[in-house]
């Protein structure tokens, strides 16, 4: 549809871009959507030069903030005096790991405030640390979205946006709110979820027209009594905070249909709230006694305890040792003498991300990623770390381990699993060297050393395959498969003498009745990309329950019983369905009902990470 033209005059000298001649359909009436076109900013500048009068009448404009020419494009926007809706979003580009990249915007031109007709502004997925002052000059603004930025505060004159009906600053780093937020008399929806708010100003109770207020995922230990003034409020989301108390007056809000207090620190609540049918309280330690805070040094001679609050990101270990409990539930045990001098440990928890999460075949992630610094710090005695994790649906043929990254490779630590505390939370314990840690569920792994020298280490894992799964994937009720046997050795050298392997026959098949023409022994490479039928390359011996054969090196072996003749392709199809390998993680939560959460692991080639 578009023909290539001369090298773009708007391109930076270091980059030779090829722009495109714009056809009239690109500018549709008063709408101009350039965020879906390559080099959209370049196209805007060409269009602005050739058809300035038409562009000046545009009311709806979308641009891609991952483009190099976005700053040059923004300088032209104040001419668009009729502009009503402007979308300047990042997230259109991906890094080498497939994760979406933030847009490059950190500020806006000062004359941006002259867009007096602008009612909708979307600055999401950019790099703002402060909201540009020109934004509060947009007197007609009704919708403002600044989600997924790095905002640490809002301007003091934020209340000047008196016509604002919807404001979302979800997923930023806001620590507090200006008092002027109470001047937003027209505001109906306010989303401040996933920030770092520790308190709220009393003025928030002046938002008399607010119908939905989302404060979930912050660090609030309490909320002001003035929230009881929000007579229009229908939904109040306070889940995933640090609340230890809530005012009883919230239960008397006349229009409230949902009060979400899940996953807080509430040990007791007013009876008015507990009796309300619209209150959700799951995930609170209701009725449990409060754990007394102890000092770093215990006078009784017991090991001192250190309790960290959510905004702290470090603690100090002395030669006396200590127990450390982080706000997220992670615990450490440093025995006396573990450190020869005082050591400051820095920590952070990271969300599941391809950069941090390295899963092997059939692994399932059960926790966030924990990073401890300085990396590689050496202690004189064994240090224990207890990481909470989500309980897997089943532990049959599976086990929970803590995995760590040394900076060069990932390895599994010897892990002890317990259910601790009155809430019986699952905790995985290991003895770490400090770097990155996560908890995974893997197939049970058995190891042994080959006598007598013990220089050979052999690892075995077994993946069972149910007849129901097999029938569903192959659509063949005649097919049967035994468990997949994963054997590996710590040396690339073949065994000096053949090793005999026994595989259980597929369900319903016995050595007395089997039809050998239907039995197939498959061999897979370590990456399980191909499955070769090696039935005719080995000598199979049968007992009533087993098939035996000899090999000189270990790999993956799979016994099938089927009428099919081409088995390798079927096995590969089955394995691709069974494995949880190189996956993207999706956590889907209904905002209106956070109890409904769907956690999915999707094969990497099946989904784009920007989703």
C-alpha positions in Angstrom: 0.0 0.0 0.0 2.9 2.4 0.7 5.8 3.0 -1.6 9.4 3.5 -0.4 10.8 7.0 -0.8 14.1 8.9 -0.3 16.1 8.4 3.0 14.2 10.1 5.8 15.3 13.6 6.5 14.1 13.3 10.1 16.4 10.3 10.8 19.3 10.8 13.2 22.7 11.0 11.4 23.8 7.7 13.0 20.8 5.8 11.8 19.7 5.5 8.2 15.9 5.0 8.3 13.7 4.6 5.3 10.4 6.4 5.7 7.2 5.8 3.7 5.0 8.1 1.8 1.8 8.4 3.6 -1.4 7.7 1.8 -4.6 9.5 2.7 -6.2 6.4 4.4 -3.6 6.7 7.2 -5.2 9.9 8.3 -8.9 8.9 8.8 -11.1 11.9 9.5 -9.8 13.3 12.8 -7.9 10.1 13.9 -4.3 9.3 13.5 -3.0 6.0 14.8 0.8 5.7 14.3 1.7 3.4 17.1 1.1 0.3 15.0 3.3 1.4 12.1 7.1 1.1 11.9 8.7 4.5 12.1 5.4 6.0 13.1 7.0 9.2 14.4 8.9 9.7 11.2 5.6 9.3 9.3 4.0 11.9 11.6 6.7 14.5 10.9 6.5 13.9 7.1 2.7 14.2 7.3 2.9 17.3 9.5 5.2 19.0 6.9 3.0 18.1 3.8 -0.5 18.4 5.2 -0.1 20.7 8.2 -3.7 22.1 8.1 -5.3 18.7 8.2 -3.0 17.4 10.9 -3.8 20.4 13.0 -7.5 19.3 13.1 -6.7 15.8 14.5 -8.6 15.0 17.7 -7.3 11.4 18.4 -3.6 10.6 18.2 -1.6 7.5 19.2 2.3 7.4 19.1 4.9 4.8 20.0 7.3 6.0 22.7 9.9 3.3 21.9 10.9 5.2 18.7 14.0 7.4 18.5 12.1 10.4 17.0 9.5 10.7 19.8 11.0 13.8 21.3 11.1 15.6 17.9 7.5 14.6 17.4 6.3 15.9 20.7 7.6 19.4 20.0 5.1 19.6 17.1 2.0 18.5 19.2 1.1 21.8 20.8 0.0 22.9 17.3 -2.8 20.4 17.5 -5.2 22.6 19.3 -8.2 20.3 18.7 -6.6 17.3 20.2 -8.9 15.5 22.7 -7.2 12.1 23.2 -3.5 11.5 23.2 -1.8 8.1 23.8 1.9 8.1 24.3 2.7 4.6 25.4 5.8 2.5 25.6 6.1 -1.2 25.7 6.0 -1.7 21.9 9.6 -3.0 21.7 11.1 -6.1 23.3 14.6 -6.7 24.7 16.7 -9.8 23.9 14.8 -11.8 26.6 11.5 -11.0 25.1 10.3 -8.6 27.8 8.7 -5.3 26.8 10.8 -2.2 27.1 9.7 1.0 28.8 9.2 4.0 26.6 11.9 6.7 26.6 9.7 9.6 27.8 11.0 11.2 31.1 9.4 14.6 30.5 7.1 16.6 28.2 7.6 20.0 26.5 6.4 22.9 28.7 4.0 24.2 26.1 2.2 20.8 26.3 -0.1 22.5 28.8 -1.6 24.6 25.9 -3.6 21.6 24.7 -6.7 22.9 26.4 -9.1 20.5 24.6 -7.3 17.4 25.8 -9.6 15.2 27.9 -7.7 11.8 27.7 -4.0 11.4 28.2 -2.2 8.0 28.4 1.5 8.0 29.4 1.7 4.4 30.5 4.8 2.2 30.1 7.3 5.1 30.1 10.2 6.2 32.3 8.7 9.2 34.2 10.1 9.6 37.7 8.0 12.7 38.2 4.9 13.9 36.6 5.7 16.9 34.3 4.4 20.1 35.6 2.6 20.9 32.4 0.2 18.0 32.9 -1.6 19.9 35.8 -2.2 22.8 33.3 -4.5 20.5 31.2 -7.7 21.9 32.7 -10.1 19.8 30.6 -8.4 16.5 31.4 -10.9 13.8 32.5 -8.8 10.6 32.2 -5.1 10.4 33.1 -3.2 7.1 32.9 0.5 6.9 34.1 0.6 3.1 34.8 4.0 1.3 34.7 6.3 4.2 35.2 8.7 5.1 38.0 6.8 7.9 39.7 7.9 8.5 43.3 5.5 11.4 44.0 2.7 13.4 42.5 3.0 17.3 42.2 1.6 19.3 45.1 -0.8 21.1 42.7 -2.3 17.8 41.4 -5.7 18.9 42.6 -5.8 21.5 39.8 -7.2 18.7 37.6 -10.6 19.4 38.9 -12.4 17.7 36.0 -10.6 14.4 36.4 -12.9 11.4 36.6 -10.4 8.5 36.3 -6.8 8.5 37.4 -4.6 5.4 37.4 -1.0 5.3 38.6 -0.8 1.5 39.0 2.6 -0.1 39.2 4.8 2.9 40.1 6.9 3.8 43.2 4.6 6.3 44.9 5.5 6.6 48.6 2.8 9.2 49.6 0.1 11.4 48.1 -0.3 15.2 48.1 -3.0 16.7 50.2 -4.4 18.4 47.1 -5.7 15.0 45.9 -8.8 15.7 48.0 -9.7 18.6 45.6 -10.5 16.1 42.8 -14.2 16.5 43.4 -15.2 14.8 40.1 -13.0 11.7 40.5 -15.0 8.5 40.2 -12.2 5.9 39.9 -8.8 6.0 41.5 -6.3 3.2 41.0 -3.1 3.4 43.0 -2.4 -0.3 43.2 1.1 -1.8 43.2 3.0 1.2 44.7 4.9 1.8 47.9 2.3 3.9 49.8 2.8 3.7 53.6 0.1 6.2 54.6 -2.8 8.2 53.1 -3.7 11.8 53.8 -7.0 12.5 55.5 -8.0 14.6 52.5 -8.6 11.4 50.5 -11.9 11.3 52.4 -13.0 14.3 50.3 -13.4 12.3 47.1 -17.2 12.3 47.6 -18.0 11.0 44.0 -15.4 8.2 44.1 -17.1 4.9 43.3 -14.0 2.6 43.1 -10.8 3.0 45.1 -7.9 0.5 44.5 -5.0 0.7 47.1 -4.0 -3.0 46.8 -0.4 -4.0 46.7 1.0 -1.2 48.8 2.6 -1.0 52.3 -0.3 0.5 54.2 -0.4 -0.4 57.9 -3.6 1.6 58.4 -6.1 3.8 56.6 -7.6 7.1 57.8 -11.1 7.3 59.4 -12.0 9.8 56.7 -12.6 7.0 54.2 -16.0 6.7 55.9 -16.9 9.9 54.2 -16.9 8.3 50.7 -20.6 7.8 50.6 -20.5 7.0 46.8 -17.9 4.3 47.2 -18.9 0.9 45.8 -15.6 -1.0 45.8 -12.6 -0.6 48.1 -9.6 -2.8 47.4 -7.1 -3.0 50.2 -5.7 -6.5 49.7 -2.0 -7.3 49.9 -1.0 -4.5 52.3 0.3 -4.6 55.8 -2.9 -3.5 57.6 -3.0 -4.3 61.3 -6.3 -2.4 61.8 -9.2 -1.0 59.9 -11.8 1.5 61.0 -15.2 0.0 61.9 -17.0 2.9 60.1 -16.1 1.3 56.7 -18.9 -1.2 57.3 -21.5 1.6 57.3 -20.7 3.0 53.8 -24.2 2.9 52.2 -23.2 1.8 48.6 -20.2 -0.4 49.4 -20.6 -3.9 47.7 -17.0 -5.1 48.1 -14.4 -4.5 50.8 -11.3 -6.5 50.1 -9.0 -6.9 53.1 -7.3 -10.2 52.0 -3.6 -10.9 52.6 -2.9 -8.3 55.3 -1.7 -8.6 58.9 -5.1 -8.3 60.6 -5.3 -10.3 63.8 -8.6 -8.8 64.9 -11.2 -6.7 63.2 -14.3 -4.8 64.4 -17.4 -7.1 64.6 -19.3 -4.7 62.3 -16.9 -5.5 59.5 -16.7 -9.2 60.2 -20.5 -9.5 60.0 -20.7 -7.7 56.6 -21.3 -10.0 53.7 -19.2 -7.9 51.2 -16.0 -8.2 53.3 -13.2 -10.6 52.1 -10.7 -11.6 54.8 -8.8 -14.6 53.5 -5.0 -14.6 54.1 -5.1 -12.7 57.4 -3.7 -14.2 60.7 -7.1 -13.7 62.5 -7.1 -14.8 66.1 -3.3 -15.5 66.2 -1.3 -13.9 69.0 1.1 -11.1 68.0 4.7 -12.0 67.9 6.6 -9.7 70.3 9.4 -7.7 68.7 12.8 -8.6 70.1 16.0 -6.6 70.0 19.1 -7.6 68.1 20.8 -8.8 71.3 18.8 -11.0 73.7 19.6 -10.6 77.4 18.6 -14.2 78.0 21.5 -15.6 75.9 19.2 -16.7 73.1 19.9 -15.8 69.5 18.7 -12.2 68.8 15.9 -11.7 66.3 15.6 -9.0 63.7 12.2 -8.1 62.2 12.4 -6.0 59.1 9.6 -3.7 57.9 8.6 -3.6 54.2 10.6 -0.6 53.2 13.9 -2.0 54.5 16.2 -3.7 52.0 19.2 -4.6 54.2 20.2 -6.0 57.6 23.5 -6.4 59.5 24.9 -9.8 60.7 27.4 -9.6 63.7 29.7 -12.4 65.0 27.0 -13.0 67.7 24.7 -14.4 65.0 20.9 -13.7 64.7 17.6 -14.7 63.2 16.2 -12.4 60.5 12.6 -12.3 59.4 11.8 -10.3 56.3 8.4 -8.7 55.8 7.7 -11.0 52.9 8.1 -14.1 55.1 11.6 -15.1 54.2 13.7 -16.1 57.2 17.5 -16.5 57.9 19.5 -18.2 60.6 23.1 -17.0 61.2 24.7 -19.1 64.0 27.2 -17.5 66.3 30.6 -17.3 64.7 29.2 -17.4 61.1 30.6 -13.9 60.5 34.0 -12.9 61.8 33.0 -9.2 61.6 29.8 -7.2 60.9 28.5 -7.8 57.4 25.6 -5.9 55.8 23.4 -8.0 53.6 21.3 -6.4 50.9 18.3 -8.2 49.5 15.5 -7.8 47.0 12.7 -10.0 45.6 12.1 -10.2 41.9 9.0 -11.2 40.0 9.1 -14.2 37.6 11.0 -13.0 34.5 12.9 -14.9 31.8 16.1 -13.1 33.0 15.9 -14.7 36.5 13.8 -17.8 36.1 15.7 -20.8 34.6 13.5 -23.8 34.4 14.5 -27.3 33.3 12.4 -30.0 31.8 9.2 -30.5 33.8 10.0 -27.9 36.5 7.3 -25.7 38.0 8.1 -22.3 39.7 6.7 -22.0 43.2 8.2 -18.7 44.5 9.5 -15.3 43.7 13.2 -14.8 43.0 15.4 -13.7 46.0 18.7 -11.9 45.4 21.2 -11.6 48.3 24.3 -9.4 48.1 27.2 -9.3 48.2 27.3 -12.2 45.9 29.6 -15.0 47.0 30.1 -13.8 50.6 31.7 -16.5 52.7 30.6 -17.5 56.2 32.5 -19.6 58.7 29.5 -21.7 59.6 26.4 -23.0 57.8 23.8 -20.3 57.2 20.2 -21.4 56.7 17.6 -19.6 54.6 13.8 -20.4 54.7 11.8 -19.4 51.6 8.0 -19.6 51.6 6.5 -21.1 48.5 3.2 -21.9 46.9 2.2 -25.5 47.6 2.2 -27.5 44.3 -1.0 -29.3 43.4 0.7 -32.7 43.8 4.0 -33.9 45.1 3.5 -37.4 43.7 6.7 -38.3 41.9 7.8 -34.7 42.5 9.9 -32.9 45.1 10.5 -29.3 46.1 14.1 -27.8 45.9 15.7 -24.5 46.2 17.6 -23.5 43.0 20.5 -21.0 43.1 22.5 -19.1 40.4 26.2 -18.7 41.1 26.7 -16.1 38.3 27.8 -18.9 35.9 25.3 -21.7 36.2 22.2 -22.8 38.1 22.3 -25.7 40.6 19.9 -27.3 43.1 20.7 -27.1 46.8 20.0 -29.8 49.3 16.6 -28.8 50.5 14.6 -29.5 53.6 10.8 -28.9 53.4 8.6 -28.1 56.4 5.3 -26.5 57.2 5.9 -23.8 59.8 3.9 -21.7 62.1 0.2 -21.8 63.1 -0.8 -21.1 59.5 1.3 -24.1 58.4 2.9 -22.2 55.6 5.2 -24.2 53.3 8.9 -23.3 53.8 11.9 -24.7 52.0 15.2 -24.6 53.8 18.7 -24.8 52.3 22.3 -23.8 53.2 23.2 -21.2 50.6 26.0 -19.2 49.2 24.6 -15.8 48.5 23.4 -15.0 45.0 19.9 -15.7 43.5 17.4 -18.2 44.8 14.0 -19.6 43.8 11.9 -22.6 44.8 10.8 -25.1 42.2 9.0 -28.4 42.0 10.9 -31.0 39.9 10.7 -34.6 39.2 12.1 -36.7 42.0 15.8 -37.0 41.3 17.9 -39.9 42.6 21.7 -39.9 42.5 24.3 -42.5 43.2 28.0 -43.1 42.6 29.3 -46.1 40.7 31.6 -48.3 42.9 34.3 -48.7 43.6 36.2 -45.6 42.6 33.1 -43.5 42.9 34.2 -41.2 40.0 30.9 -41.9 38.1 27.8 -40.1 39.3 24.5 -41.3 37.9 21.2 -39.3 38.1 17.8 -40.8 37.5 14.4 -39.1 37.0 11.1 -40.7 36.0 8.2 -39.0 34.3 4.9 -41.1 34.6 2.4 -40.8 31.7 -1.2 -41.6 32.4 -3.2 -43.6 29.9 -5.8 -40.8 29.9 -3.3 -38.2 28.9 -1.9 -40.4 26.2 -5.3 -41.2 24.7 -6.3 -37.5 24.7 -3.1 -36.3 23.0 -2.7 -39.1 20.4 -6.4 -39.8 19.9 -5.5 -43.5 19.8 -7.1 -45.7 22.5 -4.7 -48.5 21.4 -1.5 -46.6 22.4 0.2 -47.3 25.7 3.4 -45.9 27.1 5.4 -46.7 30.2 7.1 -44.0 32.3 9.8 -41.9 30.6 13.2 -42.7 32.1 15.7 -39.8 32.2 19.3 -41.1 32.9 22.4 -39.0 32.9 26.0 -39.4 34.0 28.7 -36.9 34.9 31.1 -38.0 32.2 30.9 -38.0 28.4 33.0 -41.2 28.3 31.0 -44.4 27.6 30.9 -47.2 30.2 33.7 -49.8 29.9 31.1 -52.6 30.0 27.4 -52.5 28.9 24.9 -51.5 31.7 21.5 -53.3 31.8 18.4 -51.2 32.1 14.9 -52.6 33.0 11.8 -50.6 32.0 8.3 -51.5 33.3 6.0 -52.6 30.5 3.2 -50.2 29.5 0.0 -50.5 31.5 -2.1 -53.5 30.6 0.8 -55.2 28.8 2.6 -58.3 30.2 5.6 -60.2 29.0 3.5 -63.3 28.5 0.9 -61.8 26.2 2.6 -58.9 24.4 2.8 -58.7 20.6 6.5 -57.8 19.9 5.5 -56.1 16.6 3.7 -53.4 18.6 6.4 -52.8 21.2 8.8 -49.9 20.5 11.8 -48.7 22.5 12.5 -45.0 21.9 15.7 -43.1 22.6 15.8 -39.4 23.1 18.6 -36.9 23.2 19.2 -34.8 26.3 17.2 -31.9 24.9 14.4 -34.3 23.9 14.1 -32.7 20.5 14.0 -36.0 18.6 12.9 -39.5 19.5 14.4 -42.4 17.6 13.0 -45.9 17.5 15.9 -48.2 18.6 13.9 -51.4 19.0 15.9 -53.2 16.3 19.3 -51.9 17.6 19.1 -53.6 21.0 18.4 -57.1 22.3 15.2 -56.9 24.3 14.6 -59.5 27.1 11.2 -59.8 28.8 9.9 -60.8 32.2 6.3 -60.7 33.2 6.5 -57.0 34.1 9.8 -55.7 32.6 11.7 -55.2 29.3 15.5 -55.3 29.7 18.2 -54.1 27.4 21.9 -53.1 27.5 23.5 -49.7 26.8 27.0 -48.2 27.0 25.9 -44.6 27.8 22.9 -43.0 29.4 20.2 -41.0 27.8 16.3 -40.9 27.8 14.3 -44.1 27.2 10.6 -44.6 26.6 8.8 -47.8 26.0 5.6 -47.7 23.8 3.0 -50.3 22.9 0.9 -49.2 19.9 -0.3 -50.2 16.4 1.3 -47.2 14.9 4.4 -47.7 12.8 5.9 -44.1 12.9 6.5 -43.6 16.7 9.1 -40.9 16.8 6.7 -38.1 15.7 3.9 -39.3 18.1 6.3 -39.4 21.0 7.6 -35.9 20.2 4.0 -34.6 20.1 3.2 -36.2 23.5 6.4 -34.9 25.1 5.8 -31.4 24.0 2.4 -31.5 25.7 3.8 -33.1 28.9 6.9 -30.9 29.4 6.9 -27.6 31.3 10.0 -26.2 29.7 11.0 -22.6 28.7 7.7 -21.1 29.7 6.2 -17.7 30.2 4.3 -17.1 33.3 0.8 -15.5 33.3 -1.0 -14.6 36.5 -4.5 -13.6 35.7 -6.6 -12.0 38.5 -10.0 -10.6 38.2 -9.8 -7.0 39.5 -13.4 -7.1 40.7 -12.9 -10.4 42.4 -9.2 -11.0 43.3 -10.0 -14.4 44.9 -10.2 -15.7 41.3 -6.6 -16.1 40.2 -5.4 -18.2 37.4 -1.6 -19.0 37.2 -0.6 -20.5 33.9 2.7 -21.7 32.5 2.6 -21.2 28.7 5.2 -22.6 26.3 7.5 -19.8 25.1 6.7 -20.2 21.4 2.9 -20.1 22.1 2.8 -16.6 23.6 4.3 -13.1 23.2 5.7 -11.7 26.5 4.1 -8.3 25.9 0.7 -10.0 26.6 
